[in-house]
Amino acid sequence: MFELLKDLWLFMKERKKYWLIPVIIILLILGLLIVFSAGSAIAPFIYTIF
């Protein structure tokens, strides 16, 4: 997992693709929201967003 993050960071640094950082952060937040709310009562409301 850490090797993937390291390779991703080196790619962004070498190719000057710093605009990808907010995209990756938002995707991680949305993924964590789906994972942690899967068993809760708000799950149907979150799945309707997507």
BAKEFI-56810 format. One record per residue (C-alpha): z, x, y. Coordinates in nm, 4 decimals, always signed. Last residue first. Layout:
N
[[Z, X, Y]];
...
! end
This chain:
50
[[-0.6366, -2.4280, +0.8111]];
[[-0.4116, -2.6272, +1.0416]];
[[-0.3721, -2.8923, +0.7726]];
[[-0.2060, -2.6328, +0.5488]];
[[+0.0722, -2.5832, +0.8051]];
[[+0.1547, -2.9531, +0.8190]];
[[+0.1622, -2.9896, +0.4411]];
[[+0.3931, -2.6840, +0.4116]];
[[+0.6561, -2.8141, +0.6560]];
[[+0.8874, -2.9361, +0.3800]];
[[+0.9253, -2.5895, +0.2331]];
[[+0.7919, -2.4201, -0.0758]];
[[+0.4762, -2.2696, +0.0714]];
[[+0.6438, -2.1890, +0.4042]];
[[+0.7101, -1.8227, +0.3314]];
[[+0.3638, -1.7452, +0.1943]];
[[+0.1699, -1.9418, +0.4571]];
[[+0.3613, -1.7908, +0.7473]];
[[+0.3295, -1.4430, +0.5971]];
[[-0.0476, -1.4814, +0.5794]];
[[-0.0659, -1.6100, +0.9363]];
[[+0.1426, -1.3164, +1.0603]];
[[-0.0686, -1.0654, +0.8658]];
[[-0.3929, -1.2136, +0.9992]];
[[-0.2565, -1.2011, +1.3545]];
[[-0.1567, -0.8351, +1.3141]];
[[-0.4970, -0.7418, +1.1685]];
[[-0.6826, -0.9069, +1.4566]];
[[-0.4505, -0.7458, +1.7135]];
[[-0.5207, -0.3977, +1.5642]];
[[-0.8989, -0.4425, +1.5303]];
[[-0.9556, -0.3816, +1.9030]];
[[-0.8521, -0.0204, +1.8415]];
[[-1.1879, +0.0518, +1.6800]];
[[-1.2265, +0.4040, +1.8222]];
[[-1.4188, +0.5220, +1.5098]];
[[-1.1750, +0.8005, +1.4206]];
[[-0.8595, +0.6136, +1.5193]];
[[-0.9616, +0.2866, +1.3535]];
[[-1.0610, +0.4646, +1.0320]];
[[-0.7442, +0.6763, +1.0335]];
[[-0.5326, +0.3618, +1.0771]];
[[-0.7097, +0.1853, +0.7907]];
[[-0.6707, +0.4883, +0.5662]];
[[-0.2969, +0.5072, +0.6451]];
[[-0.2545, +0.1354, +0.5872]];
[[-0.4319, +0.1619, +0.2510]];
[[-0.2246, +0.4662, +0.1574]];
[[+0.0917, +0.2748, +0.2443]];
[[+0.0000, +0.0000, +0.0000]];
! end
